[in-house]
């Protein structure tokens, strides 16, 4: 017994009940209590985990049966008994999202994300909820998180699918600048022989105006199957946009008529035909035919300039000429005597200059007024086409 | 000779020798060791208590969050009858608040908490909470901790002083394990039970709280009562949103307090036979609510977790908050044993979630999630209802493990606290104690009572400062001009002497010009005071001195006034400004 304690035992108390003895008794009873509590807690945890797993299994069954409401209750019950089980939390979040409760799901997913930021499936669910809520920046961020996140099963294929989803989301929301690198990355991650995926990537390349890449992709597809309608349509469209009207026409001609006449292709097909019909540089044309086409083009360009000036309330005869239309008109007035059909036939070297004027006039009118239609549009497209540049 | 001793005596001799070596420690050291032991015991008790509640709940209501009808009505009703019988016939001491029982142990019964109340609280609260009564396990855990501590203290025959302190130590351990929040538990016990930051008790309280939480976590895991989703708090403009929550929380806590103020005496005044029926009636009413909204039943931590994760619409959140208030009122007023901490957290979370959702709807720029508002709401209700503002702030931080919320929580809790105080003068625990016929010291009042200072009692007149070189004739003239004034001789800065007035007047006429003040009979040096010291300190210094000089802390030669016993007593008689207002 300590000699310095404040209280001493009452006289006559048996020493066996001293403070030290009671203390030891406390420690011993503590050990017994620890053993009892440990046993009880083991039984409790076992029971609770059984209950949690049972509720979760119920939930999975209900989800598979399409009974989302029941599944939600089951998952919530499972979480009562095992609140930190991330699989349960994710399943509840998925069920909530499936039931249209995106915001409710979001809170659970954010919880999961804070615990494991690299978890792909959580990022993906968050991205989809952000899409539903029209939160574009969040959606893009979470999609990126999902693409570069961890995936247990077939990560390459899963990432490809998510990138595709991201590309479609960006394009659907007009985010062309952000979509372009993603589509290019998607195309580069697509195996060459995988026709199914190439057919998914092709339209995305077209939507992002990656004409050359799209053309190469469709050529690969056509190399595997020459009569593949979808590949022919894609190749035709890519060739058309690249100004390769002759190639485009060939692809169009190889398509079945009913496919070619679908609204999305018919106008391109018609325009390709027009472009080739007005092009004086088509190989194989006689000098006379070239001259005739150039003369017709000059006439069209002249009236296009006049119409556009009239529409703008502008006089083409103003001196000195100031606007593009006036400058072009003044130039035409000076040189038109050199560009008669006969002169163009006799002096083919003047063809380039005359057509340069035509393209310049169509371009200026398109800028000043509106995009041209009909043969004017054909000439305008011809002027812009790389085939002319390369010629 | 040793070999001749009987075996028992030999053992005893060895034991005493060993004990003398191991247990030679002062009582305050033993007290710290005991705190750890109490913490572990309390932690184990709380683990068993929680298991008991969960098992009872599974047995009575089933394993689902949504118990089926008619079980949802029958279970709490029948359990109410059982609880009433147990409380009336077996464990009459379990009625009332565990906090007040612990305070009574400190202030009335020298640390005595009957151990039967520990068993009683364990059994009756497990049945009540497990059957769906809208009560929580924290207050019973607190009392169980206090009871265990008291038993250990008594068994070890601690001094009365330590016995008084041991109940709060156990209370902190019990509460810490129940909340899984040691800091909040320590603060609560300091803030509400003992009322002072006593260095002697604080170490033991902290040790007990920490060891109980460690024990509890060893068996039930480190997880918080509910998971708080990640959140962030944007700029200062957003604080306005939390101020609104503070106002709503203050109103709600006031409503709950007023319900208790109004209804509890009325129910207590009913004939005694109704006490058999009151818990059952409460159970029946809660069961009826539970048919449609079983979320209000029990402690409701799982539901708070769901609210944190934005699982309810604002309408449902408001409805749950209102019905939980009602259900808690039924359970608590019926005399069913159990605590109000968990229901307070529940109501706060629901109210916070609702306010957050509504604010989001009207002000989409508010960035705080529903979970953030629910979390802040918890602290708000806690501060408004239980009137423990510091605990409330730290509890939120401890539960969330995130300091980001500290500003919103402070703003919201303080508003709620001020509103609650303004319209309900007596805090909950004091109110309950008074209703039970106990006048326990009000910690809130004590906390806010301003100590009277020397400057409240001192006066600047009535003293003549004399210098050592002052001639007696001149001093005598001054003394005669001011007949009542005392004469203080400033020997040097910080050294003052009291001159004998009568001697001065007697010697002055015959004194030579070289006779100065230092030649007079004087008493000193006089202890001095500073104006900011308390009058309690001044009284201790005053002793037999007729007056004490009050001097400047920066200039010990400068006299600011004098203090007499009469002045001091007059100041004590004078009411404080706040007291006058009341």
Contacts between the chains, C-beta under 8 A, distances in Angstrom:
chain1	res1	chain2	res2	distance
A	1	B	19	7.0
A	1	B	20	7.0
A	1	B	23	6.9
A	2	B	23	5.9
A	2	B	24	5.1
A	2	B	25	5.7
A	2	B	26	6.9
A	2	B	27	7.7
A	2	B	30	7.6
A	3	B	24	7.3
A	4	B	24	7.7
A	4	B	25	7.8
A	4	B	26	5.0
A	4	B	27	7.7
A	5	B	26	7.0
A	5	B	27	4.9
A	5	B	30	7.5
A	5	B	159	7.8
A	6	B	27	5.2
A	6	B	159	4.2
A	6	B	161	7.5
A	6	B	162	7.8
A	7	B	27	7.7
A	7	B	157	5.9
A	7	B	158	6.9
A	7	B	159	4.7
A	9	B	157	6.7
A	15	B	12	7.2
A	15	B	16	7.1
A	16	B	12	7.8
A	18	B	19	7.2
A	19	B	23	7.1
A	19	B	30	7.8
A	19	B	156	5.1
A	19	B	157	6.2
A	20	B	19	4.0
A	20	B	22	7.4
A	20	B	23	4.7
A	21	B	19	7.9
A	22	B	155	4.7
A	22	B	156	5.3
A	22	B	157	8.0
A	23	B	23	7.2
A	23	B	156	6.4
A	25	B	155	7.9
A	26	B	37	6.0
A	26	B	41	7.9
A	26	B	152	6.1
A	26	B	155	7.3
A	26	B	156	7.9
A	27	B	37	7.4
A	30	B	37	6.8
A	30	B	40	6.1
A	30	B	41	6.4
A	30	B	44	7.7
A	33	B	41	7.1
A	33	B	44	5.1
A	34	B	40	7.9
A	34	B	44	6.5
A	36	B	48	8.0
A	37	B	44	4.8
A	37	B	47	5.4
A	37	B	48	5.9
A	37	B	219	6.0
A	38	B	219	7.0
A	40	B	47	8.0
A	40	B	48	6.5
A	40	B	51	5.7
A	41	B	47	6.3
A	41	B	51	6.7
A	41	B	219	4.4
A	41	B	220	7.1
A	44	B	51	4.8
A	44	B	54	7.0
A	44	B	55	7.3
A	47	B	58	7.9
A	48	B	54	7.5
A	51	B	58	7.6
A	51	B	63	5.1
A	55	B	63	7.6
A	73	B	64	7.5
A	73	B	65	7.3
A	73	B	66	6.5
A	76	B	65	5.8
A	76	B	302	7.9
A	76	B	306	7.0
A	77	B	63	7.0
A	77	B	64	5.3
A	77	B	65	5.4
A	79	B	302	7.5
A	79	B	305	7.7
A	80	B	65	5.8
A	80	B	302	4.6
A	81	B	63	7.7
A	83	B	223	6.8
A	83	B	226	7.9
A	83	B	227	6.5
A	83	B	302	7.5
A	83	B	305	6.5
A	84	B	221	7.9
A	84	B	223	5.6
A	84	B	227	7.3
A	103	B	310	5.8
A	104	B	309	7.0
A	104	B	310	5.3
A	104	B	311	5.1
A	106	B	310	7.3
A	107	B	229	4.8
A	107	B	308	7.3
A	107	B	309	3.8
A	107	B	310	4.4
A	107	B	311	7.6
A	107	B	369	6.8
A	107	B	370	7.2
A	107	B	371	6.0
A	108	B	229	7.8
A	108	B	309	5.4
A	110	B	229	5.4
A	110	B	230	5.4
A	111	B	227	6.1
A	111	B	229	4.9
A	111	B	230	6.9
A	111	B	309	7.0
A	113	B	230	7.8
A	114	B	229	7.7
A	114	B	230	4.3
